[in-house]
Every structure is written in C-alpha cells, then in structure tokens.
Amino acid sequence: MSIEDALRPTGLPVSGLPYEGRADTYVTYQLIGQLSTIYAEGRETATAVQHSVDLWTGVSYQNDLRRIKAALEAAGYIVQVETEDYDADIGRTHVMMTATLEGVPWQL
C-alpha cells in the first residue's frame, strides 16, 4: 500500500511536496529512503521503506495526530513522532513523523 493510500482514511488533505491546496490542516509526505531487510541467495528480496510524514495545522492537533498514526499503523507502518515546531512565516504548527514499512517486496 502506498503512503498516500495509507493516509487517505484520515480525511485530511494529503499530498507529496509541495502542498498546493488551501486547507488549514493538511498532511505532506516524502520518501526518506529504503533499506534492505531480507536477502535470499545473495539477492535483496525485501526492503524497509521510510517516509517523512508531516502534519501542518493552525489548530490543536492531538486528534489529527491520533488519526494519522492509527491509519498508518493499520496499513502496517511503524510510526515515530519526531518533533513539533511552529512556523511563524505561515502560522502553522508542524509535527514531523517517520513512518517505516518493513518487508516490502523488492521490485525493479
């Protein structure tokens, strides 16, 4: 399942970068990288894929954060909340998370 599909059940606008919508609260994501997790006969057969998932909001965010984590975890992602920051230029709180999906079949 793609990261965007995993986030869809939150009901929040979801976008890769850059976000070009007009919502006050939205989620962006980007690929951080991948790491080989399983090898068989000298070949990579599964990877772990990591995404940065970012919640941007001008209001209290605890319920949105719970929905994001629940949706990602339901799709098999391991979610870590990294940090919170306030961006005065856009008047939004920015909550940064890392979402890791392990055991993804390797495909060329």
Residue pairs with C-beta under 8 A, 6 or more apart in sequence:
1 75
1 76
3 29
3 51
3 53
3 77
3 99
3 101
4 14
4 16
4 29
5 75
6 71
6 72
6 74
6 75
6 77
6 99
7 14
7 27
7 29
7 53
7 68
7 71
7 72
8 14
8 71
9 67
9 71
9 74
10 27
10 64
10 67
10 68
10 71
11 67
12 23
12 25
12 26
12 27
12 55
12 64
12 67
12 68
13 19
13 21
13 23
13 25
13 26
13 27
14 26
14 27
14 28
14 29
15 21
15 26
15 27
15 28
15 29
16 28
16 29
16 30
17 28
17 29
17 30
18 28
19 26
19 28
19 56
24 57
24 58
24 59
25 55
25 56
25 57
25 58
25 59
25 61
25 64
26 55
26 56
26 57
27 53
27 54
27 55
27 56
27 68
28 53
28 54
28 56
29 51
29 52
29 53
29 54
29 99
30 51
30 52
31 49
31 50
31 51
32 50
32 51
32 52
32 98
33 49
33 50
34 47
34 48
34 49
34 50
34 104
35 47
35 48
35 50
36 44
36 46
36 47
36 106
37 46
37 47
37 48
37 102
37 103
38 44
38 45
38 46
38 103
39 45
44 106
45 105
45 106
46 102
46 103
46 104
46 105
46 106
47 104
47 106
48 100
48 101
48 102
48 103
48 104
49 100
49 101
49 104
50 98
50 99
50 100
51 98
51 99
51 100
52 96
52 97
52 98
52 99
53 68
53 72
53 79
53 96
53 97
53 98
53 99
54 94
54 95
54 96
54 97
55 61
55 64
55 65
55 68
55 93
55 94
55 95
55 97
56 87
56 90
56 92
56 93
56 94
57 64
57 92
57 93
57 95
58 91
58 92
58 93
61 93
61 95
65 81
65 95
68 79
68 97
69 79
69 81
69 97
72 79
72 99
73 79
75 101
76 101
77 99
77 100
77 101
78 99
78 100
78 101
78 102
79 97
79 98
79 99
79 100
80 97
80 98
80 100
81 95
81 96
81 97
82 96
82 97
82 98
83 95
83 96
84 93
84 94
84 95
84 96
85 93
85 94
85 96
86 92
86 93
86 94
87 93
87 94
